[in-house]
Amino acid sequence: MTRLRIAGGRVLRPDATVERADVLVDSESGDIVAVGDPEDVPEGDETLDAEDGLVMPGLVNAHTHVAMTLLRGYADDKELDAWLREDIWPVEGELTPEDVRAGTELGLLEMIRSGTTAFADMYFHEEEVVDAVEDAGLRARLGYGVVTLGKDEDGAREDCEQSLATAREFDGAADGRVKTAFMPHSLTTVGEEYLREYVPEAREEDIPLHYHANETTDEVEPIVEEEGQRPLEYARDLDMTDESDFVAHGVHLDAAEIDLLAETGASVVHCPASNMKLASGMAPVQDLLDAGVTVGLGTDGAASNNDLDVFDEMRDAAMVGKLAANDASAVPAESVVQMATEGSASALGFDSGRIEAGANADIAVVDLDAAHLTPRHDLVSHLVYAARGSDVRHTVCDGAVLMRDGEVLTLDAEAVRQRAEERAAAAVERAE
């Protein structure tokens, strides 16, 4: 057993308390072996210095489209439908597998630097995403996004078959760090006939589902008008609300849909920055938490955020959650940290998001030696309201050190940035 000891810091425990402790990791199994008083934790073969730092679970970005880093800043300040149809989809139609690889590597670099150790990705050319994840060392739930809108029957079926094939082929890749899902884009962009045909196939093979739901009123009203029921009621009738399933956004949920989620065990991934930027609305996060729904946190794509920093997302979630509830005590810091760690990990089906023996060794060390983190009255509060992704000193995933003292070890940062810059420019030129 090769052991990594994270020594000298304070540790954020699962009950949101903070204590002086060391963490011992089995780098071969990728699990946490021990957490405790430095005198009681065995020595490691390698040591990460956490002095003057907070050892916390690695953040989990539970909904994004990673390669959209190539479109960061390309089109802003527009409503969702026009933004997609006029700007995003035309360029995405020009993206090659090599483009997706370059954009994915850029996103992984950004996530490692800001303490994210796992994420969910819905995109295309997912074989490139799998290879990038394997090389970079992160953990991921991946899937090919299905859109049948505007396609003939052959094209629609090809999309659905590709999503299932991707889920079958790559589940368990990267030494088990990659899991997969069947990913219909949304309830309004995938025809009902295809959902009725292909969802049962996914169910037969225990493949979970991930899709956008109730993001905007334009995703709610057509279903109510055509089906006579709310979107998640419609989804339940299609067998799309299993406890292994997770939906993105959930902005426009009514009380019955919240109860449905609580009853079925399906999770919701809150994406506050994207929802605010696209004026989609404010999700009823405190109502979801009160009902016992598992809530995770996601950045969405970097074209609608415009970054992949989950620390930023935590602050946004807390702030907009209070506005949505008209209550300054709603969506408190402790709940938000739980959403970004154990909540997101649970939504994705990962045994991570907490610092305790037996959990995945997915860990971030936040450097507390900063003016904006002083004084240290409440470190949980600081994680949500004051910390930044740039405060992360070390990032560990599956027991492997991905970043040490701010230096990413698994990616050539300068080469990644240069490739992404070149490929983004070329893709935009082709589209225009």
Wavefront OBJ file of the C-alpha trace (Angstrom):
o trace
v 0.000 0.000 0.000
v 1.337 3.431 -0.996
v 0.153 5.967 1.532
v -0.312 9.718 1.208
v -0.508 11.758 4.392
v -2.125 15.203 4.315
v -0.618 16.787 7.370
v -0.762 19.892 9.516
v -4.133 21.321 8.553
v -7.663 21.638 9.793
v -10.206 19.153 8.451
v -13.827 19.779 7.509
v -15.717 16.778 8.882
v -19.047 15.420 7.521
v -21.004 17.109 10.330
v -19.589 20.511 9.207
v -17.312 20.829 12.220
v -13.666 21.748 11.734
v -10.847 20.141 13.704
v -7.106 19.870 13.691
v -6.391 16.504 12.056
v -4.288 14.633 9.558
v -5.686 12.503 6.748
v -4.139 9.246 5.546
v -4.920 8.038 2.029
v -4.312 4.694 0.334
v -3.111 5.866 -3.064
v -3.570 2.405 -4.589
v -7.220 1.853 -3.619
v -8.021 5.571 -3.847
v -9.707 5.616 -0.429
v -9.283 7.544 2.795
v -7.803 5.234 5.423
v -7.787 7.386 8.538
v -8.660 10.850 9.824
v -7.550 11.901 13.263
v -5.087 13.425 15.677
v -1.631 13.677 14.070
v -0.173 11.464 16.782
v -2.656 8.691 15.953
v -2.388 8.741 12.156
v 0.377 6.509 10.714
v 3.145 8.004 8.623
v 2.765 8.129 4.864
v 5.127 7.357 2.021
v 4.420 10.846 0.722
v 3.226 13.991 2.507
v 1.153 16.959 1.419
v 1.675 20.003 3.610
v -1.695 21.381 4.752
v -0.246 23.772 7.350
v -2.432 26.881 7.572
v -4.936 25.199 5.283
v -8.395 23.642 5.384
v -8.680 20.054 4.166
v -12.109 19.607 2.618
v -13.859 17.205 0.262
v -13.110 17.844 -3.381
v -15.898 19.853 -4.967
v -18.272 18.069 -7.349
v -19.583 19.944 -10.378
v -22.755 17.941 -10.987
v -23.855 19.523 -14.274
v -21.740 21.029 -17.004
v -20.776 20.818 -20.658
v -17.024 20.961 -20.233
v -15.864 21.584 -23.796
v -18.018 24.733 -23.919
v -14.966 26.438 -22.449
v -14.185 27.069 -26.136
v -17.238 29.356 -26.267
v -16.522 31.279 -23.076
v -17.450 34.903 -23.761
v -18.488 34.182 -27.344
v -22.151 35.131 -26.859
v -23.513 36.847 -23.762
v -26.499 38.872 -22.563
v -29.172 37.040 -24.550
v -32.180 34.903 -23.659
v -31.673 31.144 -23.665
v -33.534 30.198 -26.838
v -31.966 32.926 -28.991
v -28.549 32.321 -27.418
v -28.687 28.631 -28.329
v -30.154 28.916 -31.817
v -28.319 31.998 -33.035
v -24.929 31.594 -31.409
v -24.114 28.357 -29.606
v -25.578 25.604 -31.777
v -24.066 26.944 -35.041
v -20.549 26.849 -33.580
v -21.100 23.524 -31.832
v -22.076 22.102 -35.218
v -18.526 22.862 -36.369
v -16.700 21.281 -33.427
v -14.453 18.342 -34.291
v -13.360 15.589 -31.885
v -10.031 17.402 -31.538
v -11.869 20.606 -30.614
v -13.839 18.811 -27.919
v -10.644 17.300 -26.528
v -8.990 20.726 -26.377
v -12.002 22.364 -24.740
v -12.348 19.523 -22.271
v -8.702 19.709 -21.239
v -9.082 23.435 -20.658
v -12.091 22.777 -18.434
v -10.326 20.024 -16.507
v -7.365 22.322 -15.929
v -9.693 24.975 -14.547
v -11.489 22.484 -12.304
v -8.320 20.936 -10.895
v -6.968 24.392 -10.094
v -10.145 25.305 -8.216
v -10.487 22.116 -6.169
v -13.083 20.222 -8.206
v -12.402 16.492 -8.282
v -15.545 15.137 -9.997
v -18.111 16.359 -12.490
v -20.948 15.377 -14.817
v -20.654 16.152 -18.515
v -23.354 16.139 -21.201
v -21.914 16.743 -24.640
v -20.777 14.901 -27.772
v -17.550 13.217 -28.945
v -17.548 11.820 -25.411
v -14.758 9.395 -26.264
v -12.501 12.452 -26.219
v -13.848 13.463 -22.828
v -13.177 9.978 -21.471
v -9.568 10.067 -22.678
v -9.048 13.545 -21.228
v -10.485 12.489 -17.859
v -8.273 9.413 -17.781
v -5.140 11.481 -18.433
v -6.042 14.323 -16.063
v -7.015 12.031 -13.170
v -10.480 13.355 -12.334
v -13.710 11.447 -11.676
v -16.745 11.901 -13.943
v -20.272 10.833 -14.894
v -20.359 11.225 -18.683
v -22.965 10.987 -21.409
v -23.775 11.854 -24.993
v -26.494 14.503 -25.143
v -29.502 13.559 -27.304
v -31.419 16.172 -29.298
v -34.072 14.937 -31.743
v -35.646 18.350 -32.374
v -35.240 19.301 -36.033
v -33.949 15.865 -37.073
v -35.564 13.237 -39.249
v -36.346 9.808 -37.809
v -33.011 8.316 -38.846
v -31.068 11.189 -37.323
v -33.113 11.091 -34.109
v -32.627 7.356 -33.688
v -28.927 7.671 -34.393
v -28.634 10.207 -31.554
v -30.467 7.950 -29.105
v -28.433 4.904 -30.121
v -25.208 6.886 -29.775
v -26.090 7.941 -26.235
v -26.823 4.365 -25.171
v -23.708 3.062 -26.936
v -21.571 5.678 -25.187
v -23.030 4.714 -21.820
v -22.356 1.030 -22.443
v -18.842 1.415 -23.811
v -17.283 3.778 -21.319
v -18.848 2.868 -17.988
v -15.955 1.904 -15.699
v -13.278 3.561 -17.853
v -10.252 5.320 -16.359
v -9.774 2.590 -13.737
v -13.384 2.987 -12.622
v -13.296 6.763 -12.271
v -15.701 7.185 -15.201
v -19.373 6.311 -14.895
v -21.954 6.982 -17.562
v -25.603 7.868 -18.127
v -28.204 8.058 -20.886
v -28.612 11.791 -21.453
v -31.661 13.108 -23.335
v -31.062 16.857 -23.536
v -34.481 17.815 -22.165
v -38.159 16.891 -22.170
v -38.831 19.436 -24.934
v -35.856 18.764 -27.230
v -36.339 14.978 -27.385
v -39.537 13.594 -28.903
v -41.820 11.538 -26.683
v -41.761 8.579 -29.078
v -37.987 8.308 -28.652
v -38.144 8.620 -24.873
v -40.762 5.858 -24.752
v -38.544 3.606 -26.858
v -35.088 4.230 -25.452
v -35.649 4.951 -21.753
v -36.782 1.318 -21.198
v -33.547 0.145 -22.824
v -31.561 2.222 -20.372
v -33.622 0.857 -17.491
v -33.016 -2.749 -18.553
v -29.282 -2.130 -18.275
v -29.421 -0.041 -15.062
v -28.142 3.031 -16.890
v -29.186 6.223 -15.036
v -30.649 9.253 -16.774
v -29.564 12.881 -16.765
v -31.502 15.670 -18.484
v -32.468 19.341 -18.249
v -35.880 19.938 -16.680
v -37.931 23.015 -15.750
v -35.042 25.329 -16.594
v -37.258 28.017 -18.140
v -40.987 28.606 -18.485
v -40.530 27.626 -22.150
v -39.683 24.139 -20.915
v -42.780 24.011 -18.731
v -45.644 25.589 -20.652
v -45.515 23.409 -23.816
v -45.682 20.223 -21.752
v -48.553 21.533 -19.644
v -50.430 22.559 -22.785
v -49.782 19.380 -24.747
v -49.773 16.760 -22.011
v -52.011 18.333 -19.407
v -49.444 17.745 -16.678
v -46.312 19.281 -15.222
v -42.918 18.324 -16.723
v -41.774 16.055 -13.920
v -45.173 14.354 -13.804
v -44.709 13.738 -17.523
v -41.170 12.480 -16.823
v -42.443 10.103 -14.147
v -44.928 8.641 -16.621
v -41.953 8.022 -18.925
v -40.043 6.296 -16.084
v -37.496 9.106 -15.919
v -37.504 9.842 -12.185
v -35.682 6.872 -10.698
v -33.508 7.417 -7.621
v -30.430 7.031 -9.830
v -31.557 9.875 -12.113
v -30.576 13.536 -11.772
v -32.064 16.562 -13.472
v -30.367 19.875 -14.156
v -31.767 23.251 -13.083
v -35.255 22.581 -11.671
v -35.965 26.313 -11.615
v -39.714 26.270 -12.240
v -40.883 23.468 -9.955
v -44.228 23.496 -8.194
v -44.971 21.888 -4.828
v -46.276 18.682 -6.389
v -43.098 18.240 -8.421
v -40.950 18.801 -5.352
v -42.959 16.122 -3.536
v -42.516 13.844 -6.561
v -38.738 14.253 -6.389
v -38.736 13.541 -2.676
v -40.865 10.443 -3.216
v -38.884 8.996 -6.113
v -35.408 9.912 -4.881
v -34.375 11.637 -8.121
v -31.866 14.454 -7.554
v -31.763 18.079 -8.704
v -28.598 19.913 -9.719
v -28.864 23.631 -9.013
v -27.009 25.932 -11.461
v -27.522 29.428 -10.025
v -25.013 31.435 -12.097
v -26.339 30.147 -15.419
v -29.920 30.616 -14.259
v -29.240 34.223 -13.334
v -27.229 35.045 -16.448
v -29.887 33.659 -18.793
v -32.704 35.146 -16.660
v -34.174 31.665 -16.288
v -35.412 32.341 -12.763
v -34.657 31.393 -9.171
v -34.922 27.744 -8.155
v -36.827 26.920 -4.935
v -33.751 25.420 -3.311
v -34.819 25.786 0.308
v -38.148 24.122 -0.485
v -36.258 21.242 -2.098
v -33.989 20.887 0.929
v -36.938 21.065 3.318
v -38.649 18.263 1.384
v -35.582 16.055 1.670
v -34.658 16.157 -2.016
v -30.993 15.524 -2.800
v -29.657 18.777 -4.241
v -26.305 19.090 -5.971
v -24.537 22.061 -7.458
v -23.318 22.639 -11.009
v -21.804 25.427 -13.038
v -23.474 24.526 -16.359
v -21.226 25.252 -19.353
v -18.606 27.982 -19.354
v -20.509 29.746 -22.139
v -23.347 30.534 -19.740
v -21.538 31.037 -16.451
v -18.687 31.909 -17.535
v -16.372 29.835 -15.371
v -16.192 26.384 -13.796
v -15.302 27.582 -10.290
v -17.650 25.851 -7.849
v -16.623 28.270 -5.091
v -18.282 31.015 -7.137
v -21.298 28.740 -7.550
v -21.585 28.202 -3.797
v -21.701 31.934 -3.155
v -24.295 32.395 -5.903
v -26.402 29.536 -4.544
v -26.490 31.015 -1.063
v -27.288 34.526 -2.280
v -29.998 33.707 -4.812
v -31.447 31.090 -2.465
v -32.168 33.795 0.086
v -33.802 35.991 -2.550
v -35.946 33.126 -3.832
v -37.170 32.345 -0.328
v -37.328 35.999 0.750
v -35.521 34.834 3.856
v -31.956 35.717 4.865
v -31.686 32.467 6.814
v -32.529 30.282 3.799
v -29.898 28.164 2.020
v -27.258 28.703 4.727
v -23.551 28.173 4.222
v -23.505 24.694 5.754
v -26.235 23.510 3.374
v -24.440 24.981 0.375
v -21.151 23.266 1.190
v -23.057 20.009 1.576
v -24.697 20.568 -1.822
v -21.341 21.141 -3.523
v -19.729 18.070 -1.973
v -21.787 15.170 -0.642
v -25.032 16.291 -2.318
v -23.462 16.467 -5.770
v -21.517 13.250 -5.199
v -24.726 11.457 -4.204
v -26.531 12.775 -7.282
v -23.753 11.374 -9.480
v -23.499 8.080 -7.611
v -19.996 8.600 -6.213
v -18.820 7.572 -2.747
v -17.098 10.894 -2.183
v -17.909 14.359 -0.898
v -16.829 13.741 2.683
v -13.604 13.395 4.662
v -13.894 10.123 6.548
v -12.367 6.657 6.466
v -13.732 4.534 3.631
v -14.740 7.397 1.344
v -13.077 8.115 -1.976
v -9.894 10.123 -1.441
v -11.153 13.135 -3.416
v -9.780 16.094 -1.492
v -8.961 19.787 -1.818
v -6.758 21.824 0.499
v -7.698 25.495 0.725
v -4.951 27.923 1.698
v -6.246 30.092 4.549
v -3.311 32.498 4.461
v -5.139 35.307 2.653
v -6.502 38.711 3.594
v -9.998 37.840 2.344
v -10.059 34.766 4.642
v -9.047 36.729 7.733
v -10.200 36.639 10.540
v -11.269 33.000 10.777
v -14.477 33.221 12.752
v -16.261 30.513 10.747
v -14.424 28.536 8.067
v -17.604 26.984 6.657
v -18.937 30.491 6.120
v -15.658 31.473 4.479
v -15.888 28.595 1.988
v -19.190 29.937 0.713
v -18.946 33.705 1.094
v -15.228 34.516 0.869
v -13.099 31.734 -0.643
v -12.145 31.543 -4.310
v -10.985 28.734 -6.512
v -7.580 30.386 -6.656
v -7.213 29.733 -2.907
v -6.841 25.982 -3.496
v -3.314 24.766 -2.728
v -3.580 21.012 -3.424
v -6.074 18.819 -5.289
v -6.262 15.047 -4.832
v -8.537 12.614 -6.678
v -8.752 8.863 -6.160
v -5.708 9.121 -3.929
v -3.517 10.732 -6.600
v -2.115 14.250 -6.302
v -3.347 16.236 -9.321
v -2.124 19.624 -8.089
v 0.570 20.363 -5.551
v 1.201 23.898 -4.287
v -0.800 25.371 -7.155
v 1.008 23.440 -9.895
v -1.144 21.047 -11.923
v 0.822 17.832 -12.371
v -1.318 15.925 -14.870
v -1.735 18.557 -17.587
v 0.658 20.926 -19.350
v -1.188 24.140 -18.513
v 0.419 26.356 -21.142
v -0.013 23.823 -23.942
v -3.652 23.249 -22.950
v -4.417 26.958 -23.050
v -2.691 27.449 -26.402
v -4.515 24.519 -28.061
v -7.869 25.708 -26.751
v -7.265 29.255 -27.960
v -6.354 28.090 -31.456
v -9.191 25.612 -31.807
v -11.808 28.038 -30.478
v -10.788 30.668 -33.009
v -10.854 28.181 -35.881
v -14.284 26.797 -34.931
v -15.823 30.274 -34.733
v -14.302 31.186 -38.091
v -15.831 28.078 -39.697
v -19.250 28.862 -38.222
v -19.256 32.481 -39.368
l 1 2 3 4 5 6 7 8 9 10 11 12 13 14 15 16 17 18 19 20 21 22 23 24 25 26 27 28 29 30 31 32 33 34 35 36 37 38 39 40 41 42 43 44 45 46 47 48 49 50 51 52 53 54 55 56 57 58 59 60 61 62 63 64 65 66 67 68 69 70 71 72 73 74 75 76 77 78 79 80 81 82 83 84 85 86 87 88 89 90 91 92 93 94 95 96 97 98 99 100 101 102 103 104 105 106 107 108 109 110 111 112 113 114 115 116 117 118 119 120 121 122 123 124 125 126 127 128 129 130 131 132 133 134 135 136 137 138 139 140 141 142 143 144 145 146 147 148 149 150 151 152 153 154 155 156 157 158 159 160 161 162 163 164 165 166 167 168 169 170 171 172 173 174 175 176 177 178 179 180 181 182 183 184 185 186 187 188 189 190 191 192 193 194 195 196 197 198 199 200 201 202 203 204 205 206 207 208 209 210 211 212 213 214 215 216 217 218 219 220 221 222 223 224 225 226 227 228 229 230 231 232 233 234 235 236 237 238 239 240 241 242 243 244 245 246 247 248 249 250 251 252 253 254 255 256 257 258 259 260 261 262 263 264 265 266 267 268 269 270 271 272 273 274 275 276 277 278 279 280 281 282 283 284 285 286 287 288 289 290 291 292 293 294 295 296 297 298 299 300 301 302 303 304 305 306 307 308 309 310 311 312 313 314 315 316 317 318 319 320 321 322 323 324 325 326 327 328 329 330 331 332 333 334 335 336 337 338 339 340 341 342 343 344 345 346 347 348 349 350 351 352 353 354 355 356 357 358 359 360 361 362 363 364 365 366 367 368 369 370 371 372 373 374 375 376 377 378 379 380 381 382 383 384 385 386 387 388 389 390 391 392 393 394 395 396 397 398 399 400 401 402 403 404 405 406 407 408 409 410 411 412 413 414 415 416 417 418 419 420 421 422 423 424 425 426 427 428 429 430 431 432
